[in-house]
């Protein structure tokens, strides 16, 4: 796992490699084990390395035999040994034993079609000196991040947006459209980012840059139509067996490592199942890491302990206190380059930092909910046609009248009353309704709906598969996977996600919906598999996710912080959002009239992010939050 960056300019005979050195060094947390640089006539590649496979070798950027093809790579290729054998049989000569060199030889053999042979998570840039071509690729599900920008004749790419601000022509200019979408999605749907002029390479996409310009095209997509289930997997028992086999294979692939590894263990069914399978595939006890609170009302630690005891893991726990919680917000906003969309960002980073004392790799259960319908919304959304008869103004009035204790009913009502799926599906997780956003940001509601292209492309109405597809295209990569990458890499730890093995993803989207949702029970198929490994108390307990007691904290110890950051300070937030509406969100919550913890968290994250990136020179934030870098060539 690493940080990558580079610049190409076909009109410039000599490149300023110092810019790329500064870009790579600002991402030092992604690769504290080494740094490298390659400079050619019109291209410079940079790299910082977290060594996982072939620890002493595979330094990057890395080239083929005649140094005409160079790569800077972030990720892991799990089938690199099979690919290596195939390439050796075709005459390719390897100098290292890691997965990185596989990429340059695969490119020599297959060109841009090489990505179809890869099994793993990846983001990489390849410079082809003969063709004078830069080639960028991002993995199918968007597990690893990759961004690009253009400034004059310079095409610039990097693993994180903050690296771009080392270029003299690129600054942190906030995007009002991005902030509008953030108030719904808690993130910014690709290809946009929070910064004007900086774009994400979409999951499953290739970007090629030549002196003729830029070409962006997909190389893979989640299957849109349900293919026939495999002839041997037509019965529920066969489907269960095939899914279990694919998941075990995915877990086994992700145990490849030359350094110690472990797993996050939340006590929920997904992470517990991953730990259970890891325990059956390894000889030594699995190292597991859990985070919680002293108050058992909010803590899942007892459930995690139950799984740890059953599989005799080497278990470690972090107990989070409210004291000092806010002290991490600015640093983590810097690490993520965006507002902390999820309260779990903070404990995830702290747990990763604790685990880094023992391991460099951690497996997690991310992605299961989006593949196998784990959220309640997948069961409830089918009632939207029944509720669509409620007039919009009446729905708005009902939503406003609901008391704080009925938050779940409020969320369901506001979501189900949206007629257009492109509006309804995001509302299940949205901090603000369309009506509330219109009050917060007047005259800013004319931007396109990010989900509309997916709704139009599917053309199958309000089906379960369409919801899962949309979440896998937006909610998962732009929010959850981005959060997972940034918080783990911020602690110099590699996160791996077995559920998002692309073979398992393709199989899951070929399954009928009734094996995923039965009645109001979501993730039914995964729970049937989990019953073979886990106690019923773990499998059948209510899905809660990782919760923090922010409702109480925002009315108590963090109350003054919220008013100061959101209402009292001048800056981007108060210049863009209506001051009276900001005050009302806080007043309604602190008085107990509403439970606005999610709205407050979203606004607090936005304010902290703007303070870090927009309200002070980036160089000041860099000195405060970046690891110290010693001079090197």
C-alpha positions in Angstrom: 0.0 0.0 0.0 1.4 3.4 -1.0 0.9 6.9 -2.1 1.4 7.7 -5.8 1.7 10.9 -7.8 3.0 12.4 -11.0 3.0 15.1 -13.7 3.2 15.0 -17.4 3.5 17.8 -19.9 4.1 17.0 -23.6 5.1 20.6 -24.4 7.7 20.9 -21.8 11.2 19.5 -22.6 12.2 19.4 -18.9 10.0 18.8 -15.9 10.3 20.3 -12.4 10.7 17.1 -10.3 10.7 19.2 -7.1 6.9 19.6 -7.4 6.5 15.8 -7.4 8.9 15.4 -4.5 6.7 17.8 -2.5 3.6 16.0 -3.6 4.8 12.6 -2.5 6.2 13.9 0.8 2.8 15.4 1.8 1.4 11.9 1.6 4.2 10.4 3.7 1.6 8.7 6.0 0.6 6.5 3.1 4.2 5.2 2.8 6.6 5.7 5.7 8.9 2.8 4.6 10.5 4.5 1.6 10.2 7.0 -1.3 11.1 7.1 -4.9 11.2 9.3 -8.0 11.4 8.8 -11.8 12.0 11.7 -14.1 11.9 11.6 -17.9 11.7 14.3 -20.6 8.0 15.0 -20.2 6.9 12.9 -17.2 7.8 12.6 -13.5 6.4 9.9 -11.2 6.6 9.9 -7.4 6.0 7.2 -4.8 5.9 6.6 -1.1 5.8 3.0 0.1 4.2 1.0 2.8 6.0 -2.3 2.3 3.7 -5.4 2.5 4.9 -7.8 -0.1 8.6 -8.3 -1.0 9.5 -5.9 1.8 13.2 -5.4 0.8 12.6 -5.3 -2.9 9.9 -3.8 -5.3 11.0 -0.2 -4.7 9.0 2.2 -6.8 8.7 3.7 -9.4 9.6 0.4 -11.0 10.4 -0.3 -14.7 10.6 -3.1 -17.2 13.9 -4.5 -18.5 14.7 -1.7 -20.9 13.2 1.1 -18.8 10.6 2.1 -21.4 7.7 1.4 -19.1 7.5 2.7 -15.6 4.8 2.2 -12.9 3.9 3.9 -9.6 1.4 1.6 -7.9 -0.9 1.7 -4.8 -2.7 -1.5 -3.7 -2.4 -5.2 -3.8 -2.7 -7.7 -6.7 -3.8 -11.0 -5.1 -3.3 -13.1 -8.2 0.1 -11.8 -9.0 1.8 -15.2 -8.6 -0.4 -16.8 -11.2 0.1 -13.8 -13.5 3.8 -14.0 -13.0 4.0 -17.6 -14.0 2.0 -16.9 -17.2 4.3 -13.9 -18.1 7.5 -15.9 -17.4 6.3 -18.6 -19.8 5.9 -15.9 -22.4 9.5 -14.8 -22.0 9.3 -11.9 -19.5 12.2 -11.6 -17.0 11.5 -10.5 -13.4 14.0 -8.8 -11.1 11.8 -8.7 -8.0 9.4 -11.1 -6.1 6.5 -8.7 -5.5 3.3 -7.9 -7.2 4.3 -4.4 -8.6 6.6 -5.7 -11.4 3.7 -7.9 -12.7 2.0 -4.7 -13.8 4.8 -3.5 -16.2 5.1 -6.9 -17.8 1.4 -7.3 -18.0 1.2 -3.9 -19.7 3.9 -5.0 -22.2 1.9 -8.1 -23.0 -1.7 -6.8 -23.1 -1.5 -3.0 -23.2 -4.5 -1.2 -21.7 -6.4 -4.5 -21.6 -4.1 -5.6 -18.8 -6.6 -4.5 -16.1 -9.0 -7.3 -17.0 -6.4 -9.8 -15.7 -6.1 -8.2 -12.3 -7.6 -9.6 -9.1 -7.2 -7.0 -6.3 -7.5 -3.4 -5.2 -5.4 -0.9 -7.1 -4.7 2.6 -8.4 -1.7 3.0 -10.6 0.0 5.2 -13.2 2.0 3.8 -16.0 4.3 5.9 -18.2 5.0 4.5 -21.6 8.1 6.3 -23.0 7.8 4.7 -26.5 4.1 5.8 -27.0 4.5 9.0 -24.9 1.4 8.0 -23.0 0.4 8.2 -19.3 -2.1 5.5 -18.3 -4.1 5.6 -15.1 -6.3 2.9 -13.7 -8.5 2.4 -10.6 -9.9 -0.9 -9.3 -13.4 -2.1 -10.1 -15.1 -1.1 -6.9 -13.1 2.0 -6.0 -11.3 0.6 -3.0 -8.2 2.6 -3.7 -8.4 6.4 -4.5 -7.0 8.2 -7.5 -7.4 11.9 -8.5 -6.3 14.1 -11.3 -6.2 17.7 -12.3 -5.0 19.9 -15.3 -3.2 23.1 -14.9 -2.0 24.8 -18.1 -0.2 22.1 -19.9 0.4 20.0 -16.8 -1.6 16.9 -16.2 -1.3 16.0 -12.5 -2.4 12.9 -10.6 -2.2 11.7 -7.0 -3.6 9.4 -4.4 -5.0 12.4 -2.3 -6.2 15.9 -3.2 -3.9 17.6 -0.7 -0.9 16.6 -2.9 -2.2 18.8 -5.7 -1.7 21.9 -3.6 2.1 21.5 -3.9 1.7 22.5 -7.5 2.0 26.3 -7.8 -1.0 26.6 -10.1 -3.5 24.5 -8.1 -5.1 25.8 -4.9 -7.9 24.6 -2.5 -10.9 26.3 -4.1 -14.0 24.9 -2.5 -16.9 23.8 -4.8 -20.4 25.1 -3.9 -22.0 22.3 -5.9 -20.0 19.7 -4.0 -21.2 21.1 -0.7 -24.8 21.0 -1.9 -24.4 17.3 -2.7 -22.5 16.7 0.6 -25.6 17.8 2.5 -27.4 14.8 0.9 -24.7 12.1 0.3 -22.3 13.0 3.2 -19.7 12.9 0.4 -19.3 14.1 -3.1 -20.3 11.6 -5.9 -17.6 11.0 -8.5 -16.0 12.4 -10.6 -16.3 15.6 -8.6 -14.5 16.4 -5.3 -14.8 19.2 -2.7 -12.2 21.2 -4.7 -12.8 22.9 -8.0 -10.6 21.5 -10.7 -9.7 18.2 -9.0 -11.5 15.1 -10.1 -11.7 11.4 -9.1 -10.9 8.6 -11.5 -14.2 6.7 -11.3 -14.1 3.1 -10.1 -13.6 0.6 -12.9 -12.2 3.4 -15.2 -9.1 4.0 -17.2 -7.7 7.5 -18.0 -5.1 7.8 -20.8 -3.2 11.0 -21.5 -1.3 11.7 -24.7 -0.4 14.8 -26.6 -3.8 14.5 -28.2 -5.6 15.0 -24.9 -7.4 12.9 -22.2 -9.6 9.9 -22.7 -11.7 8.5 -19.8 -13.4 5.2 -20.4 -14.8 2.3 -18.2 -13.2 -1.2 -18.4 -15.7 -2.9 -16.1 -19.1 -2.4 -14.5 -21.3 -4.2 -12.1 -23.7 -6.5 -14.1 -26.9 -4.5 -14.8 -29.0 -7.4 -15.8 -29.6 -10.5 -13.6 -27.9 -13.4 -15.4 -29.3 -16.8 -14.9 -28.1 -18.4 -11.7 -25.5 -21.0 -12.3 -27.1 -24.4 -13.1 -25.6 -25.9 -9.9 -26.8 -23.1 -7.7 -30.5 -23.0 -8.4 -31.6 -24.1 -4.9 -31.2 -22.0 -1.8 -28.8 -24.5 -0.3 -26.6 -24.4 -3.5 -26.7 -20.6 -3.6 -25.6 -20.5 0.0 -22.7 -23.0 -0.6 -21.5 -21.1 -3.6 -21.6 -17.7 -1.8 -19.7 -19.2 1.1 -17.1 -20.7 -1.1 -16.5 -17.4 -3.0 -16.3 -15.5 0.3 -13.8 -18.0 1.8 -11.7 -17.7 -1.4 -11.8 -13.9 -1.1 -10.7 -14.0 2.5 -7.9 -16.5 1.7 -6.6 -14.3 -1.1 -6.4 -11.3 1.3 -4.2 -13.3 3.7 -1.3 -12.9 1.3 1.3 -10.8 3.2 5.0 -10.7 4.2 4.1 -8.7 7.3 1.7 -9.3 10.2 -2.0 -8.9 9.6 -5.2 -8.8 11.6 -8.8 -7.8 11.4 -11.3 -5.2 12.6 -13.9 -6.9 14.8 -17.0 -4.8 15.5 -19.2 -7.6 16.9 -21.5 -7.3 13.9 -22.2 -10.2 11.6 -19.9 -9.1 8.7 -16.6 -8.5 10.6 -17.4 -11.5 12.8 -17.8 -13.8 9.8 -14.6 -12.5 8.3 -12.7 -13.2 11.6 -14.3 -16.7 11.8 -13.2 -17.6 8.3 -9.7 -16.2 8.9 -9.4 -18.4 12.0 -10.2 -21.5 9.9 -7.6 -20.5 7.3 -4.7 -19.7 9.5 -2.7 -21.7 12.1 -1.8 -18.8 14.4 -4.5 -16.9 16.4 -6.0 -14.0 14.4 -5.2 -10.6 15.8 -8.5 -8.7 16.3 -9.2 -5.1 17.1 -12.4 -3.6 18.5 -13.4 -0.1 19.7 -16.3 0.9 22.1 -17.3 2.8 25.1 -17.5 2.1 28.9 -21.3 2.7 28.7 -22.7 -0.7 27.4 -25.7 1.2 26.0 -23.5 2.4 23.1 -20.8 -0.2 23.1 -20.5 -3.4 21.0 -17.5 -4.6 22.8 -19.3 -7.4 24.6 -20.4 -8.8 21.2 -16.9 -8.6 19.8 -15.5 -10.3 22.9 -17.9 -13.2 22.4 -16.5 -13.8 18.9 -12.9 -13.3 20.0 -13.4 -15.9 22.8 -15.1 -18.4 20.4 -12.2 -18.3 18.0 -9.5 -17.6 20.6 -8.2 -14.6 18.8 -5.4 -12.3 20.0 -7.9 -9.6 21.0 -7.3 -5.9 21.6 -9.8 -3.2 22.6 -9.8 0.5 22.5 -12.2 2.3 24.9 -13.2 5.7 23.5 -13.8 8.6 25.9 -15.6 11.9 25.1 -12.7 13.8 26.6 -10.4 14.7 23.7 -12.7 13.4 21.0 -12.9 16.9 19.3 -9.1 17.2 19.5 -8.8 14.8 16.5 -11.2 16.6 14.1 -8.8 19.0 12.4 -6.1 16.4 11.9 -8.5 13.9 10.4 -10.1 16.4 8.1 -6.6 17.0 6.8 -6.0 13.3 6.4 -9.3 12.8 4.6 -9.2 16.0 2.5 -12.9 16.4 3.2 -15.4 16.7 6.1 -15.5 13.7 8.4 -18.8 12.3 7.0 -19.1 9.6 9.5 -18.6 9.9 13.3 -16.9 6.5 13.1 -14.0 8.1 11.2 -12.5 9.1 14.6 -12.6 5.7 16.3 -11.5 4.0 13.0 -8.4 6.1 12.9 -7.6 5.7 16.6 -8.1 1.9 16.4 -5.9 1.7 13.2 -3.2 3.7 15.0 -3.4 1.3 18.0 -3.3 -1.8 15.7 -0.3 -0.3 13.8 1.9 -1.3 16.8 1.3 -4.9 15.9 0.2 -5.2 12.3 0.4 -3.5 8.9 -2.7 -5.1 7.3 -6.3 -5.3 8.6 -9.3 -7.0 7.0 -12.8 -5.7 7.5 -16.4 -6.5 6.6 -17.1 -3.4 4.5 -19.3 -3.9 1.4 -21.5 -6.7 2.6 -24.5 -4.4 3.2 -24.4 -3.0 -0.3 -24.1 -6.4 -2.0 -26.5 -8.4 0.1 -29.1 -5.7 1.2 -28.1 -5.2 4.8 -29.7 -1.8 5.4 -33.4 -1.6 6.5 -34.1 0.8 3.6 -33.8 -2.1 1.1 -36.8 -3.8 2.8 -38.9 -0.7 3.3 -38.3 1.0 -0.1 -40.8 -1.4 -1.7 -43.6 0.5 0.0 -42.9 3.8 -1.8 -45.6 3.3 -4.4 -48.2 3.0 -1.6 -47.1 6.2 0.1 -46.7 8.2 -3.1 -50.2 9.4 -2.9 -49.3 11.7 0.0 -49.1 15.3 -1.3 -45.6 16.9 -1.0 -46.7 19.7 1.3 -48.5 17.3 3.6 -45.4 15.0 3.7 -43.2 18.0 4.6 -45.6 19.0 7.4 -45.7 15.4 8.8 -41.9 15.3 8.7 -41.6 18.6 10.6 -44.2 17.6 13.2 -42.6 14.2 14.2 -41.0 14.2 17.7 -37.4 13.5 18.2 -37.9 10.0 19.6 -39.5 8.9 16.2 -36.4 9.5 14.2 -36.5 6.2 12.3 -40.1 6.9 11.3 -39.1 10.4 10.2 -36.3 9.1 8.0 -38.6 6.4 6.4 -41.4 8.9 5.8 -39.2 11.6 4.2 -37.6 9.0 2.0 -40.6 7.1 0.9 -42.5 10.3 -0.1 -39.9 11.1 -2.8 -41.4 10.2 -6.2 -38.1 10.1 -8.1 -35.7 7.2 -7.1 -32.8 9.6 -7.8 -34.2 11.7 -4.9 -35.6 9.0 -2.7 -32.7 6.6 -2.4 -30.1 9.2 -1.1 -32.7 10.4 1.5 -32.4 7.2 3.6 -28.9 8.4 4.8 -29.2 12.1 4.1 -28.5 14.6 6.9 -30.9 17.1 5.2 -34.0 16.8 3.1 -34.4 18.7 -0.2 -36.6 21.2 1.6 -34.1 21.8 4.4 -31.2 22.2 1.9 -33.3 24.7 0.0 -33.5 26.8 3.2 -29.8 26.4 4.0 -28.5 27.2 0.5 -31.1 29.3 -1.3 -30.8 29.5 -5.1 -28.5 26.5 -5.2 -30.9 23.8 -6.1 -30.4 23.7 -9.9 -27.5 21.2 -10.0 -28.1 17.8 -11.5 -29.0 14.8 -9.4 -26.0 12.5 -9.2 -28.1 9.3 -9.1 -30.2 10.2 -12.1 -27.7 8.7 -14.6 -27.8 5.4 -12.8 -31.6 5.4 -12.6 -31.8 6.2 -16.3 -29.3 3.6 -17.2 -31.0 0.8 -15.3 -34.5 1.5 -16.6 -36.0 -1.1 -14.4 -38.0 1.0 -12.0 -37.7 0.8 -8.2 -36.1 -2.6 -7.8 -33.9 -3.9 -5.1 -31.1 -4.5 -7.6 -31.3 -0.9 -8.8 -30.9 0.4 -5.2 -27.9 -1.9 -4.6 -26.3 -0.9 -7.9 -26.7 2.8 -7.1 -25.2 2.4 -3.6 -22.3 0.4 -5.0 -21.6 3.2 -7.5 -21.9 6.2 -5.1 -22.5 5.5 -1.3 -19.9 2.8 -1.1 -16.8 4.2 -3.0 -17.3 7.9 -2.3 -18.1 7.6 1.4 -17.4 4.3 3.1 -14.4 3.1 1.1 -12.9 6.5 1.0 -13.3 6.7 4.8 -11.8 3.3 5.2 -8.8 4.1 3.0 -8.0 7.5 4.5 -8.4 6.5 8.2 -6.3 3.3 7.9 -3.7 4.9 5.7 -3.6 7.9 7.9 -2.2 5.5 10.5 0.0 3.7 7.9 -2.1 0.6 7.8 -3.5 -1.3 4.8 -7.2 -2.1 4.8 -8.5 -5.1 2.9 -12.2 -5.8 2.1 -13.0 -9.5 1.1 -16.6 -8.9 0.4 -15.6 -6.6 -2.5 -13.7 -9.3 -4.4 -15.0 -8.7 -7.9 -15.9 -12.3 -8.5 -18.1 -12.3 -5.4 -19.6 -9.0 -6.5 -20.5 -10.3 -9.9 -22.1 -13.5 -8.4 -24.0 -11.5 -5.8 -25.6 -9.3 -8.5 -26.7 -12.4 -10.3 -28.7 -13.6 -7.4 -32.5 -13.1 -7.0 -33.6 -10.5 -4.5 -35.5 -12.9 -2.3 -32.3 -14.6 -1.0 -31.1 -11.2 0.2 -34.3 -9.8 1.7 -37.0 -12.0 3.3 -39.9 -10.0 4.8 -38.1 -7.3 6.8 -34.9 -9.3 7.3 -32.0 -8.0 5.2 -28.8 -9.8 4.4 -30.7 -13.1 4.8 -28.2 -15.1 2.7 -25.1 -13.9 4.6 -26.9 -14.6 7.9 -27.6 -18.2 6.9 -23.9 -18.6 6.2 -22.9 -16.9 9.4 -25.0 -19.3 11.5 -22.5 -22.0 10.6 -19.7 -20.0 12.2 -21.3 -17.7 14.8 -23.7 -17.8 17.8 -27.3 -16.8 17.0 -27.0 -13.8 19.4 -24.5 -12.3 17.0 -26.2 -13.2 13.7 -29.8 -12.2 14.6 -29.2 -9.1 16.8 -30.5 -5.9 15.4 -28.2 -4.0 13.0 -26.9 -0.8 14.7 -23.6 0.0 13.1 -21.0 1.9 15.1 -22.8 4.5 17.1 -21.4 7.4 19.2 -23.6 9.1 21.8 -23.5 12.3 19.8 -27.1 13.2 20.7 -26.0 13.7 24.3 -22.6 15.0 23.6 -23.9 17.8 21.3 -26.3 18.9 24.1 -23.6 18.6 26.8 -19.7 18.6 26.5 -19.6 19.4 22.8 -22.4 22.0 22.8 -20.1 25.1 22.9 -17.8 23.7 20.3 -20.7 23.2 17.9 -22.1 26.7 18.4 -18.6 28.2 18.0 -17.7 26.3 14.9 -21.0 26.4 13.1 -22.6 29.7 14.1 -20.1 32.0 15.7 -17.2 31.9 13.3 -17.0 33.7 10.0 -15.8 31.8 7.0 -17.0 29.5 4.3 -19.8 28.0 6.2 -21.5 31.2 7.2 -20.8 32.8 3.9 -22.4 30.0 1.9 -25.2 28.7 4.3 -28.1 30.7 5.8 -27.1 31.9 9.3 -30.6 31.6 10.7 -31.0 28.1 9.5 -27.7 27.1 11.1 -28.8 28.5 14.4 -32.1 26.8 14.2 -30.5 23.4 13.6 -28.5 23.8 16.8 -31.3 25.4 18.9 -33.8 22.7 18.0 -31.4 20.0 19.0 -30.2 21.5 22.3 -33.7 22.3 23.4 -34.7 18.7 22.8 -37.3 19.6 20.1 -35.4 17.5 17.5 -32.6 15.0 17.4 -30.4 16.8 14.9 -27.2 15.0 15.7 -26.5 13.9 12.1 -27.2 17.4 10.8 -24.9 19.0 13.4 -22.2 16.4 12.7 -22.3 17.2 9.0 -22.2 20.9 9.6 -19.4 20.6 12.2 -17.4 18.4 9.7 -17.9 21.0 7.0 -16.8 23.8 9.2 -13.6 22.0 10.4 -12.7 21.1 6.8 -13.1 24.7 5.6 -11.0 25.9 8.5 -8.2 23.5 7.7 -8.1 23.9 3.9 -9.9 27.2 3.0 -9.5 29.6 6.0 -5.7 29.3 6.5 -2.7 28.8 4.2 -2.3 25.1 3.3 1.4 25.4 4.2 0.4 26.1 7.8 -1.9 23.1 8.0 0.8 21.0 6.3 3.4 21.9 9.0 0.9 21.1 11.7 -0.5 17.7 10.5 2.1 16.2 8.1 4.7 13.7 9.3 8.2 15.1 9.4 10.2 14.2 6.2 13.9 13.9 6.2 15.8 15.1 3.1 16.5 12.4 0.5 17.0 12.1 -3.2 
